[in-house]
Amino acid sequence: MVRMSSYDVVLIGVGNVGRVILRVLANDDDVDKIYAVDYNIDALKKFVGTLESEKIYPLKGDIRDIDLTADIMKKGDYIINASWYEFNIHAIKAMLRAGRDMLDLGGLYWMTRKELEWDEEVRKSGLTLLLGAGDDPGTSNVLAKLAYNKLDRVNEIHIRWGSRGDGDSQFGFSIVTIMDEATMDAVAYIDGKLVKMPPLSQKEVTWFPEPIGYLNTYMIIHSELATLPYTLKGVNTITYKDSWDESIFPIIEFLKSSGFTSRNDIDILGVKVKPIHLVGKLVKYDEDPKTYGALKVEARGVKEGEKTILTYILGPTTGIEEWNAGVTAVTTAYGAVAGLKCLVNELFPRGVTPPELINDPMKWLNELVKRGISIMEVEQRIKPL
């Protein structure tokens, strides 16, 4: 397939992350048309009106309607699924009917594992589904692959995300996903085996560059663990930890003990409602654009016969105030656009594929650098005097 000079994109879901993706695509000369799709069409049209771009076509959609979604997908050449991760299988069914390549932003491990079950069908259709193409997962996977390529042997990979702001605790993405991270068992790959651990356990003091500094990070469920143990052969240990403000732990415990994190239907005045969805509707995510965030990927192994630690640090960076976008939304959106560019240039195999299977990690990372994101490489050799 010859790379097209310009292409049309269908963006499914225009929330906090989707809005940043839409802004970036609207300013991308390679993108001809953008079909922005959301269930809340009034809010979508209002937002699109502020962008003053003739490239954007707002459409009302419902990802639960597979036929409708497939018809909309056919309008574009490539699909970005920025909807809530629990709808990822709906999106796969629609992309197969539409016959279009697609990327999504992650499946919080358990959904990613379900998506991988579609690999044979997607591959036989001659299509590519790029899993978890955001910041972490996404850029984190690509940095892990870069380290894997540079070391002669990799024994351990440790992925960390840290953020620090001046204001009160805020949520950078859907509160429903955050509650899943805080209540579902975490997964780590230890000594060649997948191990479940309590959420927000294994507290660690992690260093990030200033102005973030040292933060407490905790084990949570994350998509990287669904693929890296299988794609990066020979690695014995892989972990993911994220920084959390401990002041919200009592709130999480209250919500959990009171049943607000349940996915079982309850009856409220004759209406069936899942408590976690009610929380998601009432609690809005709104991350301060001034908050700093950084991604850190550390690989421990051997290079040229010497024990070596190779560390990659993305950031620290902030959100974008004029867009009212927090750092989580910005870095995730930039990762998605980098993934799209690499998908267009056929840098991934057919089928359901994670970001670390890219055949040239620098192509992804260079897209981030173009947008002002700094990425540092630190190599430490460990040897006797």
N, C-alpha and C positions, 0 to 999 in steps of 0.2 A: 504494500500500500504506500502510495506517495503522499508525503505530508502536504496537506492543503495550506495555501497561503493565508487564508482566514477561515474562521469557522464560527458556528453558532452554538451557544451553550444554553442548556435548560438547567436552571437552578431551582431545586425543590426545597422549599423551606427558607423563609427570609426572616429569621430571628436575629439575635445579637451577632452571631457569627455570619449568618447569611447576608446581613446588611453590609458587612465589611467586604465579603466576597463580591457582592454586587458592585460596590464602589470601585474595587480594584479592576474587575472585568470591564466596567464602563470606561476606564481609562487605558485599556489595553488595545493597541492597534491591531493585534492579531485576532481579536474577537469582533465579529460583525454584528450579530444580534444576540441579545440575552432575553430569554423567556423566564421571567421571575414568577415563581408559582408559590402561592400560600393560601391556606384556608381562610385567613382573615384578609379578604380582598380589599376592604376599605382602608385598613391600616397600611397594606402594601401600596395601594395607589397613592396614599398620602405621602409615604416615604419616597416613592419613585418620583413624585412631583418635585421634591426638594433637590433631586439630582440633576434635573434639566438635561437629561441625556436622551437622544432620539434612538439609541440602540436598545433601550429596555422596553419590553412588552410585559406588563403585569397581567397575570392570569389567576383566576380562582381555581384551586385544585383541592383534592382530598386523596392523599396517598393510599388510603384504605380502599379506594375505588381503583382496582388494577387496570381495568379497561380505559378509564378516563386518563389515568396517569400515563399509560403506554401511548395513548394518542397524543398527549402533550409532549412526551419525550421524543416522538417522531419529528417534532418541529426543529429539533436541534441535532448537532453532530455529536456532541458529548454531553453527559449528564453529571451534575454535582448534586448528590443527595445530602443536603444539610438539614434534613428533618431529624426529629427525635430518634435515637438509635433503635428503639423498639419497633420501628417501622421499616428496618433495613430489609427484611425478607419481602415485604410488600414491594419495595423498590426493585429488588432482584427480579421478581416475577414480572414487573412492568418493563424492565430493561430488556428482558428476554423477548417479550412480545414486540417491543419497539425495535430490537436489533441495534442497540447503541451501547458503546462503551460507557462506563460509569465509575465514579469514585464516591466513597462516603467518608464520614469523619470519625468512624470508630464504632465498636460494638460492645465496649465494656467487658471484654473477655468472653462472657458466656454467649452473647449474640454473635461475636466474631467467630466462635467455634461453630455456631449454627450456619453462618454464611459460608464457611469453608466446605460444608457438605454439598454446596451447589457447584463446586469446582468443575466436575466432569461435565455437567450440563452447560455451564457457561463456556467452557473450553470448546466443546463440540459445536457450539453456536458460533465459534470464531470470534468471541467477544472477550473483553477484559474488564473485570471488576477489581478496582484498586481499593483495598481495604484500609480504613483508618488513615486517611491522607490529611492529617492536620499537623499540629505541632507535636503533641505526645498523646496518642500515637501519631506517627507520621514522620516528622523530622527526627524524632528520637530513634526510630527504626533505621533511618538512613544513616545517621551518625554511628549507630551500632555496627552497621554493615561497613562503613568506611574504616572504622577501627579494626574490624575483623579482617579486612583486606590488607591493612598496613602491618599488622603483627604477624609473626610467623606462626604463633599459636595463641589462642585466646582461651583462658580458663574461666574468667568471670566478666560479667557485664552488669553495671549498676546504673540505673536511670533515676535521676532526681529532678523534680520541679520545685522551685521555690519562688514565693512572691512576698513583697512587703509594701504596705501602704501606710499612710498617716491617719486614715479615717477608721470608722467602724468596720467590722467584718462585713464583707460583701461577697456576692456570688457571681462568678464570671460566666456561668452558663446555667442550664436548667437545674433548678433545685431538686427535681426528681432524680436526675442523674447523680447529683451530689449526695442525695440521701441513699442512693444505691451504693455509691462508693463507701459511705459511712456505715452501712448496715450489712452488706454482703461480705462473705468471707473473702479475704485477700488471697491471691495466688502468687507463689514464688517458685522458682526452679532452683532447687538446692541439691548439690551433689548428684545431678543427673535425674532428679525426680521432681515432679510437680507436687507442691506441698500447699495445703490450705492453712491459713492463719486467720486469727480474729481480725476484723477491720480495725484500722487505726492502732495497730499494735507494732511491736519492734521499733519503738521510738529511737531515733538517731539524731545526733547533732551534725548537721551538714553545712559545710562552708560554700557560700556563693560569693561572687565578686561584689564589692561595694557598688551601690549603697544598700544592697540586701544584707550581706554579712552572714552570720551564723543563724540557722533556723532549725527548729525541730521538724523532722520529717517522719512520716508514718507509712506503714505498709497498707496499701489499698488495692482493690481489684482494678486491673487495667489491661487494655487490649494487647500490649506488647507481648505479654506472657502467653498469649494464644498462638503466636507464630514463631517468635525468635528461637525457642528451644528446638524447633523442628527445622528451621531454615539455616541457622548458623551452627553447623555440625561441629562437635567436639567441645563446645562450651559447657562447662559443668554447672555453673551457677549464674542465674539472671534474676535481678530484683528490681522492683519499682517502688519508689517512695515519693510522697508529696508533702508539702508543708501545709499545716492546718493551724488555725487559731484555736488554741485550747479553750477559749472562752465560749465557743459554740458547742463544746462537747456536752454540757448539761442540757442544752436545747435539743440536740440530736437524741440524747437518751430519753428525754421527755416525749418527743414525737414517736420514738420507737415503742416505748412502754405504753403509750396511750393509743397505739394502733394506727397512727397517722401514716406510717410507712407501709401499711398493708396494701396488697394488690387485690384482695378479695372484695367483691361487691358488697356494699351495705345499702340499705333502703333508707332514703331521706325523703319523706313526704311522697312516697310512691315512685321516686326516681332512683335508679341504680347508679351508685357512684363508688369508684375506687378511692379510698382515703388519700393515697399518695398523689392521685391526679388532682384532688381538691387542693392539696398543699401546693402542687405545682402551679395551679391557677391563681392562688392567692399570693404566693411569695414570688416576687419578681426578681430577676437577676439584673444587677446593675453595678458593675465593677468600676471603680474610680479610674479614669484614664491616667491619673498620675501614679498609680500603683506600678512598682517595678516587678518584673518577672524574669526568670532565667531558667534555662534547661541545661542540665549537666549529664553527660554520658561518659562513664568511666569504664575502660576495658583494661583488665589485668591479664598479662600473659608473658610471652617470650618474643624477643626480637634480637636476631643475630647472636643467639646463645645467652642473652642476658635477660633477667627479669625486668619487665617494662610495664609501666602504667601509662596508658594513653587516654587523655581526657579531652573531651570537647565541651565547650561552654558556649551556648547561644545566649546573647545578651550580656548583662541585664539590659532590658528595654522596657519602654512604657507603652501605654495605649496611645490613642490619637485624640486629643481633646476636641478638635474641631469636628470630629466624627462622633464624639461622645461614645467612643469605643475603648473598652478596657484591654489590657495586655493579653488576656486569655483569648478574647475574640480576634485580636489583630494577629497574633502569632499562629492561631489555628487557621484563620483565613489565608494568611500568606502561605502556610503549608499546603492548603488545599489548591491554591493557584499554582504553586510549584509542582504539585502532583499532576494537575491538569496539563501543564506544559509538557511534562515527561510522558504523560499518557498520549498526548497528541503526537509526540515524536517517537512513539512505539519503543519506549525504554523498558517495558515490562512484558513478561510472557503472557500468553492467552490464559484465560481461566480466572479463578478467584485468587488474587495475588496480593501479598502484603508489600509495603514500601521497600523493605530490605532486599527484595528480589530485583531491584533496579540494576541495570547493567553498568551504570555510571553514576555513583552517588553525587559526584561534584555537579552534575547537571541540575539536580534538585537544589543543592545548597547554594549554587550561584544565583538561582532565582531569588533566594532570600537576601543574599548580599546586595543584589540590585535594588532591593527595597529598603536598604539601610539597616538591615539586621546584621550585627557583628557575630562572627563565629571564631572562637579561639581554639587552637590546638596546643596542648601542653604534653610534652613527652618527658617521662621520668625514668631514668635507668637506675636499677638497684644492683649494686655490685660491691664486693668487699674492697677495702682500701689496699 
